Amino acid sequence: MSDDFMLDTDDLERRMKGAIASLRTEFASLRTGRASASMLEPVMVDAYGALTPINQVGTVNVPEPRMVTINVWDKGLVNKVEKAIRESGLGINPQMNGTIIMLPIPELNEERRTQLTKVAGGYAEHARVSIRNIRRDGMDQIKKAKADGMSEDDQKLWESEMQDLTNQYIALIDETLETKQGEIMQV
């Protein structure tokens, strides 16, 4: 009975990869002083009675390093898109030009860069907590199998494998954070 235990490491690893993907999405929304279409991903527009991502109401372009443009398809939504950007907390002042909304990306000052590195650190800590929760789930499965008759050697082997997987993903989070903080602090 206990020899049949197989920890579903594929599922645990898939969940850990999901935590990393979520972290990268959060990092993409952080402004680094360079224009990026992904910085608008979290912004939702009240269009046609539903909250809709900006990229579904217009074309988002990055024509130059410090400018993002949105060509809104429906003239009636231009003001709603502008309002959503203003209220998003991105700190960008949209400029209207017909159905085109221009978003000039200002230079980041030193204080704002420091704040953004702290925000990035917070995002990374949330990802680490997610990885640790996944580790705990795996360890709970191992403890349950131990209670069902798994040998102590097998328990130690599975726990070691679970810890190695956790360490691998925590290191990946730290590496991703370090890269993002370097990007933010780059003048």
Secondary structure by P-SEA (a helix, b strand, c coil): cccccccaaaaaaaaaaaaaaaaaaaaaaccccccccccccccccccccccccccccbbbbcccccbbbbbcccccaaaaaaaaaaaccccbbbbbcccbbbbbbccccaaaaaaaaaaaaaaaaaaaaaaaaaaaaaaaaaaaaaaacccaaaaaaaaaaaaaaaaaaaaaaaaaaaaaaaaaacc
